Amino acid sequence: MNPILALLKENNISDEQINELFQTLTQNPLAAMATIGQLGLPQDKLQLLMGQVMQNPALIKDAVEELGLDFSKVEEAKQKLQNQRQQ
């Protein structure tokens, strides 16, 4: 199992919440960051999660694919975010 998904499940985050988080991630990465903050993870677990993502961004793609979501939507959202920053 993907380490991001495992960490969320270990901290009693429901499958529904995990799916919602990754759905949000595929549509709006900034909103996903706010959603992560609302999950109620202890600060040390939140830091661990962020550290894993920063060290290995491919974990997000793996998690999205493991959940059966469309990773191309993540790429589209990332491109939109970059375009907004350039304006």
SEMI-709924 format. One line per 3 residues: number of its first residue (from 1); for each residue x, y, z of N, C-alpha, C, O. Coordinates in steps of 0.2 Angstrom, whole numbers. Last residue first. Layout:
NUM) X:Y:Z:X:Y:Z:X:Y:Z:X:Y:Z ~ ...
//
This chain:
87) 3:175:-71:-1:181:-73:0:187:-68:-3:192:-69 ~ 10:164:-65:13:168:-70:10:174:-72:13:179:-75 ~ 0:158:-57:6:161:-54:10:166:-59:12:171:-57
84) -8:153:-67:-11:158:-63:-5:162:-59:-5:168:-59 ~ 0:143:-72:-2:148:-76:-5:154:-72:-3:160:-74 ~ 1:134:-61:7:138:-63:5:143:-68:9:149:-68
81) -12:130:-60:-9:134:-55:-3:137:-57:-2:143:-55 ~ -13:123:-72:-17:129:-71:-15:133:-66:-14:139:-66 ~ -4:113:-70:-3:117:-75:-7:124:-74:-4:129:-75
78) -11:106:-59:-4:109:-58:-3:114:-63:0:119:-62 ~ -22:102:-66:-23:106:-61:-16:110:-59:-16:116:-58 ~ -16:93:-75:-20:98:-77:-21:104:-72:-20:110:-73
75) -11:83:-66:-6:87:-70:-10:93:-73:-7:99:-74 ~ -23:79:-61:-18:82:-56:-13:86:-60:-12:92:-59 ~ -28:73:-72:-32:78:-69:-27:82:-64:-28:88:-63
72) -20:62:-74:-20:67:-79:-23:74:-76:-21:79:-78 ~ -24:53:-65:-19:57:-63:-18:63:-68:-15:68:-66 ~ -40:48:-60:-36:50:-66:-31:55:-64:-32:61:-62
69) -41:35:-48:-43:41:-50:-38:43:-56:-34:39:-58 ~ -39:23:-40:-43:23:-47:-45:29:-50:-49:30:-53 ~ -31:23:-30:-38:24:-28:-42:24:-35:-48:25:-34
66) -19:21:-36:-21:16:-32:-28:17:-30:-32:12:-29 ~ -17:33:-43:-18:27:-47:-21:22:-42:-26:18:-45 ~ -15:41:-31:-21:43:-36:-22:37:-40:-28:35:-41
63) -3:35:-26:-9:35:-22:-15:36:-27:-21:33:-26 ~ 6:38:-37:4:31:-35:-2:31:-31:-6:26:-32 ~ 6:52:-36:3:49:-42:2:41:-41:-4:39:-43
60) 11:54:-24:5:56:-25:2:53:-31:-4:51:-31 ~ 24:48:-25:19:45:-21:12:47:-22:7:44:-21 ~ 31:57:-32:28:52:-36:23:48:-32:19:44:-34
57) 38:65:-23:32:67:-26:28:62:-30:22:62:-31 ~ 47:63:-11:45:58:-16:38:60:-19:33:57:-17 ~ 49:73:-2:55:69:-4:53:65:-10:58:63:-14
54) 36:78:-1:41:83:-3:47:78:-6:51:80:-11 ~ 29:67:4:27:70:-2:33:74:-5:34:74:-11 ~ 36:66:17:36:60:12:34:63:5:37:61:0
51) 33:78:23:39:76:21:40:71:16:44:71:12 ~ 19:77:24:22:82:20:29:80:18:31:81:12 ~ 19:66:34:15:66:27:18:71:22:20:69:17
48) 26:72:44:28:66:41:25:65:34:29:63:29 ~ 17:82:48:24:84:45:27:78:42:30:79:37 ~ 6:75:52:5:79:46:12:81:43:13:81:37
45) 12:68:63:9:64:57:9:69:51:10:66:45 ~ 14:79:71:19:75:69:18:71:63:22:70:59 ~ 0:84:73:5:88:70:11:84:67:14:85:62
42) -13:73:69:-8:76:74:-2:79:70:-1:77:65 ~ -26:77:58:-20:73:59:-16:76:65:-15:83:65 ~ -38:83:54:-37:82:61:-31:77:63:-30:74:68
39) -41:87:42:-42:80:43:-41:78:51:-43:73:53 ~ -38:100:38:-45:99:42:-46:91:44:-51:90:47 ~ -27:99:31:-27:102:37:-33:101:41:-33:101:48
36) -32:93:19:-27:89:23:-27:92:30:-27:89:35 ~ -39:105:14:-43:98:16:-38:94:21:-41:91:26 ~ -29:113:11:-33:115:16:-37:109:19:-38:108:25
33) -23:105:0:-19:107:6:-23:109:12:-22:107:18 ~ -34:106:-9:-32:99:-5:-27:100:1:-28:97:6 ~ -33:118:-13:-39:116:-9:-37:110:-5:-40:109:0
30) -22:117:-21:-22:122:-16:-28:120:-11:-27:120:-5 ~ -26:108:-32:-21:106:-27:-21:111:-20:-19:108:-15 ~ -40:103:-38:-37:110:-35:-32:108:-30:-34:107:-24
27) -42:91:-43:-46:97:-46:-43:103:-44:-42:108:-48 ~ -35:81:-37:-35:81:-44:-38:87:-47:-37:89:-53 ~ -38:85:-24:-31:86:-26:-31:86:-34:-27:90:-37
24) -51:81:-23:-50:88:-22:-43:89:-25:-42:94:-29 ~ -49:67:-23:-53:70:-29:-51:78:-29:-51:81:-34 ~ -41:65:-12:-38:65:-18:-42:67:-24:-39:69:-29
21) -51:68:-2:-45:72:-2:-42:72:-9:-40:77:-12 ~ -61:59:-5:-63:66:-6:-56:70:-7:-56:74:-11 ~ -54:47:-2:-56:48:-9:-57:55:-10:-56:58:-15
18) -52:50:12:-46:49:8:-48:50:1:-45:54:-3 ~ -66:49:16:-62:56:17:-55:55:12:-54:60:9 ~ -68:36:13:-72:41:10:-68:48:10:-68:51:5
15) -60:29:22:-59:28:14:-63:34:11:-60:37:6 ~ -56:40:36:-60:35:32:-58:35:25:-55:39:22 ~ -42:40:46:-45:43:41:-49:38:37:-46:34:34
12) -35:34:56:-42:33:56:-45:38:52:-51:40:53 ~ -21:33:54:-24:39:59:-32:39:58:-34:45:59 ~ -20:23:45:-17:22:52:-20:27:57:-20:26:63
9) -24:30:34:-28:25:37:-26:23:44:-30:22:48 ~ -13:39:32:-20:41:33:-24:36:36:-28:38:41 ~ -3:30:30:-2:34:35:-9:37:37:-11:38:43
6) -7:23:18:-6:19:24:-6:24:30:-9:22:35 ~ -7:33:9:-13:30:10:-13:27:17:-17:27:21 ~ 7:35:9:3:41:11:-4:38:13:-7:40:18
3) 13:23:5:14:25:12:9:31:14:8:32:20 ~ 2:11:-3:6:18:-4:7:20:3:2:20:7 ~ 4:-6:0:0:0:0:4:6:0:10:6:3
//
